[in-house]
Amino acid sequence: MFEFEVKTQCPHTGARTGVLHTPHGDINTPVFMPVGTQATVKGVLPRDLKEAGSQIILSNTYHLYLRPGHELVREAGGLHKFMNWDRPILTDSGGFQVFSLEAMRKVDDDGVTFRSHLDGAKHRFTPESTMAVEEALGADIAMCFDECTMAGADYKTSARAMERTHRWAQRCIDAHKREDQALFGIVQGNMYADLRVESAKAICSMDFPGIAIGGLSVGEEKPIMYEMLDALYPHLDPNRPHYLMGVGSPDCLVEGVGRGVDMFDCVLPTRLGRNGAAMTSQGRLTIRNAVYAHDFSPLDPQCDCYVCRNFTRAYLRHLIKAEEMLAAQLLSLHNIYFLHRLMDRIRDEIEAGTYKDFMKAFRASQAYSF
């Protein structure tokens, strides 16, 4: 039910196009995946996501475990039916959310004990329990439970977390039984190239249909992230999809694809939308600024999304200043559309054999300085 095939490989970079076959449809890669943390992409209707070109969306195991509960989702017929989304879904394991709780969690070799951010109640995640939750949710792709360390962690701490991640990965494989759900392993190692390479070799040696790269975009400078991707690229199995977790700014998408990444996700487009900002071919526009009060041009003259076809910057600024919820909805929709069109362009450039030149031109563009 799950297969990945590479269609085109760029001869000058790591960029490639492919098709990911899943039970709920094929995914053309490279792909950006909008995040629907709590079984919804904030402020955007499923109908509009489809029209914008969303091939696959994410949901969050940690949040759905706490509310409404994975057993309720199972009772509803699984996440696809519960949220009325008939295209592919990926669920993360909740590892990043648990480890970001800091003072509210305690890690040991067996798992993590943590307190809910909702009511302070104590809970425990292990590789086995997260697999049970993800199987109940029923997404097409599930992620292993891993230990993520934040940027700045020392070498010893990073190595210990990486080794624990490898042990937990094998436990996830042993516990995962759902045949219509692909399980991805996660590479860790913080900002240490030798640990990253060691982790890539370990995870690729296991029987995962996909390989994720976790623990990047966690506070480090972008050049450091690119350095880690450069170190990883020669050691990632080319026959499996590569997924860079939590990355979604236009410059990072372009650079990541050039380093062999096939899949990306991030809350950035909807978070920016809720805060009155738009992704455009001219870079980031903060629409709430007074300079747009009498600007009757579209958000992005080069964009043909529903928002740019029908509304002006002045109107959108008015909605923001009036605190109308429609502002966040429209800006979020535009931002998601913008990233999908960027990925369309990326795939076209790879297939045309011009991706290296595209990367160079994009770096010089206003959209790159995001």
C-alpha positions as CSV (number, residue, x, y, z in Angstrom):
1,M,0.0,0.0,0.0
2,F,3.0,2.3,0.4
3,E,5.7,2.7,-2.3
4,F,8.1,5.5,-3.3
5,E,9.4,5.9,-6.8
6,V,11.9,8.5,-8.0
7,K,11.0,10.0,-11.3
8,T,13.7,12.6,-12.0
9,Q,17.1,13.3,-10.4
10,C,18.8,16.6,-10.8
11,P,22.4,15.9,-12.1
12,H,23.9,19.0,-10.3
13,T,22.2,18.9,-6.9
14,G,20.4,16.4,-4.6
15,A,17.0,17.6,-5.9
16,R,14.6,15.0,-7.3
17,T,11.0,14.4,-8.1
18,G,9.0,11.3,-7.2
19,V,5.7,9.8,-6.4
20,L,4.7,8.5,-3.0
21,H,1.9,5.9,-3.2
22,T,-0.4,5.8,-0.1
23,P,-3.8,4.2,0.7
24,H,-5.5,7.6,0.3
25,G,-3.8,8.7,-2.9
26,D,-0.5,9.5,-4.6
27,I,1.7,12.4,-3.5
28,N,3.9,14.2,-6.0
29,T,7.2,15.1,-4.4
30,P,8.9,17.3,-3.3
31,V,5.9,18.3,-1.3
32,F,4.9,20.8,1.4
33,M,2.5,19.5,4.0
34,P,0.2,22.0,5.9
35,V,-0.1,21.3,9.6
36,G,-3.5,20.5,11.1
37,T,-2.4,20.0,14.7
38,Q,-5.8,19.3,16.3
39,A,-7.4,17.6,13.2
40,T,-7.8,21.0,11.5
41,V,-5.5,23.3,9.6
42,K,-6.2,26.5,11.5
43,G,-8.7,28.8,9.7
44,V,-8.8,26.9,6.4
45,L,-11.7,24.7,5.2
46,P,-10.8,21.2,3.8
47,R,-12.5,22.3,0.6
48,D,-10.1,25.3,0.3
49,L,-7.1,23.2,1.1
50,K,-7.9,20.9,-1.8
51,E,-8.5,23.8,-4.1
52,A,-5.1,25.3,-3.0
53,G,-3.4,22.0,-3.9
54,S,-2.8,20.3,-0.5
55,Q,-1.9,16.7,-1.2
56,I,-1.3,15.6,2.4
57,I,-1.7,17.3,5.8
58,L,-0.4,16.6,9.3
59,S,-2.0,16.1,12.6
60,N,-0.4,15.9,16.1
61,T,-0.4,12.7,18.2
62,Y,0.3,14.5,21.5
63,H,-2.6,17.0,21.1
64,L,-5.1,14.4,19.8
65,Y,-4.2,12.0,22.5
66,L,-5.0,14.7,25.1
67,R,-8.1,16.0,23.3
68,P,-10.4,14.5,22.1
69,G,-8.6,11.2,22.8
70,H,-7.5,8.6,20.3
71,E,-10.2,6.1,21.2
72,L,-12.8,8.7,20.3
73,V,-11.1,9.2,16.9
74,R,-11.0,5.4,16.5
75,E,-14.8,5.2,17.3
76,A,-15.4,7.9,14.6
77,G,-13.8,5.7,12.0
78,G,-10.3,7.1,12.2
79,L,-8.8,10.5,11.6
80,H,-9.8,10.7,7.9
81,K,-13.5,10.3,8.6
82,F,-13.4,12.3,11.9
83,M,-12.0,15.4,10.1
84,N,-13.6,14.7,6.7
85,W,-10.3,14.6,4.8
86,D,-10.0,11.8,2.1
87,R,-6.4,12.5,1.1
88,P,-3.3,11.3,2.9
89,I,-2.5,12.2,6.5
90,L,0.7,12.0,8.5
91,T,0.8,12.0,12.3
92,D,3.9,12.9,14.2
93,S,4.6,10.9,17.4
94,G,4.3,13.9,19.7
95,G,7.9,13.6,20.6
96,F,8.8,17.2,19.9
97,Q,5.8,18.5,21.9
98,V,6.6,16.3,24.9
99,F,10.3,17.3,24.9
100,S,9.4,21.0,24.5
101,L,7.6,20.8,27.8
102,E,11.0,21.0,29.6
103,A,10.1,21.3,33.3
104,M,6.9,19.4,32.8
105,R,8.4,16.1,31.7
106,K,10.9,13.4,32.9
107,V,12.8,11.2,30.4
108,D,14.1,7.7,31.1
109,D,15.1,4.8,28.9
110,D,11.6,3.3,28.8
111,G,9.8,6.5,27.8
112,V,8.7,10.0,29.0
113,T,6.4,11.0,31.9
114,F,4.9,14.4,31.3
115,R,2.1,16.7,32.5
116,S,-0.6,18.0,30.1
117,H,-0.3,21.6,29.1
118,L,-4.2,21.6,29.4
119,D,-4.8,20.6,33.0
120,G,-1.5,19.5,34.4
121,A,-2.6,15.8,34.5
122,K,0.2,13.3,34.5
123,H,0.7,11.1,31.4
124,R,3.3,8.7,30.0
125,F,4.4,8.0,26.5
126,T,6.6,5.1,25.5
127,P,7.4,3.8,22.0
128,E,4.7,1.2,22.4
129,S,2.0,3.5,23.6
130,T,2.6,6.1,20.9
131,M,2.3,3.4,18.3
132,A,-1.0,2.4,19.8
133,V,-2.2,6.0,19.6
134,E,-1.1,6.5,16.0
135,E,-2.6,3.2,14.9
136,A,-5.9,4.3,16.5
137,L,-5.7,7.6,14.6
138,G,-5.1,5.7,11.4
139,A,-3.0,8.1,9.3
140,D,-1.3,6.9,6.2
141,I,2.1,7.7,7.7
142,A,3.1,7.5,11.4
143,M,6.3,8.7,12.9
144,C,8.5,6.9,15.5
145,F,8.7,8.2,19.0
146,D,12.1,9.9,19.3
147,E,14.0,12.2,21.7
148,C,14.6,15.6,20.3
149,T,17.2,17.9,21.7
150,M,17.1,21.7,21.3
151,A,19.8,23.7,19.6
152,G,22.7,24.3,22.0
153,A,22.6,20.9,23.7
154,D,26.1,19.6,24.4
155,Y,27.7,16.6,22.7
156,K,27.1,14.1,25.5
157,T,23.4,15.0,25.8
158,S,22.9,14.9,22.1
159,A,24.6,11.5,21.7
160,R,22.6,10.0,24.6
161,A,19.3,11.2,23.0
162,M,20.4,9.9,19.6
163,E,21.2,6.5,21.0
164,R,17.9,6.4,22.9
165,T,16.1,7.4,19.7
166,H,17.7,4.4,17.9
167,R,16.5,2.0,20.6
168,W,13.1,3.5,20.6
169,A,12.9,3.2,16.8
170,Q,13.4,-0.6,17.0
171,R,10.7,-0.8,19.7
172,C,8.4,1.2,17.5
173,I,9.0,-1.3,14.6
174,D,8.3,-4.2,17.0
175,A,5.1,-2.6,18.3
176,H,3.7,-1.3,15.0
177,K,1.3,-3.8,13.4
178,R,-1.0,-1.8,11.1
179,E,-0.2,-2.8,7.6
180,D,-2.1,0.1,5.9
181,Q,0.1,2.6,7.7
182,A,3.8,3.4,6.9
183,L,6.1,4.0,9.8
184,F,9.0,6.5,9.3
185,G,12.2,6.5,11.4
186,I,13.8,9.7,12.6
187,V,17.4,10.8,12.4
188,Q,18.7,12.8,15.3
189,G,22.1,14.1,16.5
190,N,21.6,17.8,17.1
191,M,24.1,20.0,15.3
192,Y,27.0,17.5,15.4
193,A,27.8,16.2,11.9
194,D,29.3,12.9,13.1
195,L,26.3,12.2,15.2
196,R,24.0,13.0,12.3
197,V,25.9,10.6,10.0
198,E,25.9,7.9,12.7
199,S,22.1,8.3,13.2
200,A,21.4,8.3,9.4
201,K,23.3,5.0,9.1
202,A,21.5,3.4,12.0
203,I,18.0,4.5,11.0
204,C,18.6,3.6,7.3
205,S,19.6,0.1,8.5
206,M,16.2,-0.5,9.9
207,D,13.1,-1.5,8.0
208,F,11.4,1.9,7.6
209,P,9.7,2.9,4.3
210,G,10.7,6.5,4.9
211,I,13.4,8.5,6.7
212,A,12.7,11.7,8.6
213,I,15.2,14.3,9.7
214,G,14.3,15.6,13.1
215,G,15.8,18.1,15.5
216,L,16.5,20.8,13.0
217,S,14.9,24.2,12.8
218,V,14.9,24.2,16.6
219,G,16.7,27.5,17.1
220,E,19.9,27.1,15.1
221,E,21.0,29.5,12.3
222,K,19.9,28.4,8.8
223,P,23.5,27.8,7.6
224,I,24.0,25.3,10.4
225,M,20.9,23.4,9.3
226,Y,22.1,23.4,5.7
227,E,25.5,22.1,7.0
228,M,23.8,19.2,8.7
229,L,21.7,18.4,5.6
230,D,24.9,18.4,3.5
231,A,26.5,16.0,6.0
232,L,23.5,13.7,5.9
233,Y,22.8,13.6,2.1
234,P,25.4,11.0,1.1
235,H,24.2,8.6,3.9
236,L,20.4,8.7,3.3
237,D,19.0,5.8,1.3
238,P,18.0,7.2,-2.1
239,N,15.2,4.7,-2.5
240,R,13.2,6.0,0.4
241,P,11.6,9.4,0.8
242,H,13.4,12.0,3.0
243,Y,11.3,14.2,5.3
244,L,12.7,17.3,6.9
245,M,10.4,17.9,9.9
246,G,9.1,21.4,10.9
247,V,10.6,23.4,8.0
248,G,8.4,25.7,5.8
249,S,10.0,29.0,4.9
250,P,10.4,29.4,1.1
251,D,14.2,29.7,1.3
252,C,14.5,26.5,3.4
253,L,12.3,24.6,1.0
254,V,14.4,25.5,-1.9
255,E,17.7,24.8,-0.1
256,G,16.3,21.6,1.4
257,V,15.2,20.2,-1.9
258,G,18.6,20.8,-3.3
259,R,20.0,18.6,-0.5
260,G,17.7,15.7,-1.3
261,V,14.7,16.4,0.9
262,D,11.3,15.2,-0.5
263,M,8.8,16.2,2.2
264,F,8.4,19.3,4.5
265,D,5.9,20.5,7.0
266,C,5.5,23.6,9.1
267,V,2.9,25.8,10.9
268,L,4.5,28.9,9.4
269,P,2.0,29.8,6.7
270,T,-1.0,29.7,9.0
271,R,0.9,31.3,11.9
272,L,2.0,34.1,9.7
273,G,-1.6,34.5,8.5
274,R,-3.0,34.8,12.0
275,N,-0.4,37.5,12.7
276,G,-1.2,39.6,9.6
277,A,1.7,38.6,7.4
278,A,1.8,37.2,3.8
279,M,4.3,35.2,1.9
280,T,4.8,36.8,-1.6
281,S,7.2,36.9,-4.5
282,Q,8.4,40.2,-3.0
283,G,9.2,38.5,0.3
284,R,7.2,38.8,3.6
285,L,4.6,41.6,3.7
286,T,3.3,42.7,7.1
287,I,-0.2,43.8,5.9
288,R,-1.2,45.5,9.1
289,N,1.4,48.2,8.4
290,A,0.0,51.7,7.6
291,V,1.7,51.8,4.2
292,Y,-0.9,49.4,2.9
293,A,-4.0,51.4,4.0
294,H,-4.6,52.8,0.5
295,D,-2.9,50.0,-1.4
296,F,-5.6,48.6,-3.7
297,S,-3.3,46.1,-5.4
298,P,-3.5,42.3,-4.7
299,L,-1.3,40.7,-2.0
300,D,1.0,39.3,-4.7
301,P,0.5,40.4,-8.4
302,Q,2.2,37.2,-9.5
303,C,-0.3,35.0,-7.5
304,D,-3.6,33.7,-8.9
305,C,-5.1,32.3,-5.6
306,Y,-8.6,33.1,-4.5
307,V,-7.4,35.8,-2.2
308,C,-5.2,37.6,-4.7
309,R,-7.9,37.4,-7.4
310,N,-10.6,39.0,-5.2
311,F,-9.2,41.2,-2.4
312,T,-6.8,44.1,-2.0
313,R,-4.1,44.8,0.5
314,A,-6.1,47.7,1.8
315,Y,-9.1,45.5,2.4
316,L,-7.0,42.8,4.1
317,R,-5.4,45.5,6.3
318,H,-8.9,46.7,7.2
319,L,-9.9,43.2,8.3
320,I,-6.8,43.0,10.5
321,K,-7.3,46.3,12.1
322,A,-11.0,45.5,12.7
323,E,-10.0,42.2,14.3
324,E,-12.1,40.2,11.8
325,M,-11.4,36.5,11.8
326,L,-11.6,36.6,8.0
327,A,-8.2,38.3,7.8
328,A,-6.5,35.2,9.3
329,Q,-8.5,32.9,7.1
330,L,-7.6,34.7,3.9
331,L,-4.0,35.2,4.7
332,S,-3.5,31.6,5.8
333,L,-5.1,30.4,2.6
334,H,-2.9,32.6,0.5
335,N,0.2,31.5,2.3
336,I,-0.5,27.8,1.9
337,Y,-1.3,28.4,-1.8
338,F,1.9,30.3,-2.2
339,L,4.0,27.4,-0.8
340,H,2.2,24.8,-3.0
341,R,2.8,26.9,-6.1
342,L,6.5,27.1,-5.1
343,M,6.7,23.4,-4.8
344,D,5.0,23.1,-8.3
345,R,7.7,25.4,-9.7
346,I,10.4,23.3,-7.9
347,R,9.2,20.1,-9.4
348,D,9.0,21.7,-12.9
349,E,12.6,23.0,-12.6
350,I,13.9,19.6,-11.5
351,E,12.2,17.9,-14.4
352,A,13.5,20.5,-16.8
353,G,17.1,20.0,-15.5
354,T,17.4,23.6,-14.5
355,Y,17.1,23.4,-10.7
356,K,20.7,24.5,-10.0
357,D,20.0,27.7,-11.9
358,F,16.6,28.1,-10.2
359,M,18.3,27.9,-6.8
360,K,20.8,30.6,-7.7
361,A,18.0,32.9,-9.0
362,F,15.8,32.3,-6.0
363,R,18.6,33.1,-3.6
364,A,18.9,36.5,-5.3
365,S,15.2,37.2,-5.2
366,Q,13.2,39.1,-2.6
367,A,11.2,36.0,-1.7
368,Y,14.4,34.4,-0.5
369,S,15.1,37.0,2.2
370,F,12.1,35.9,4.2
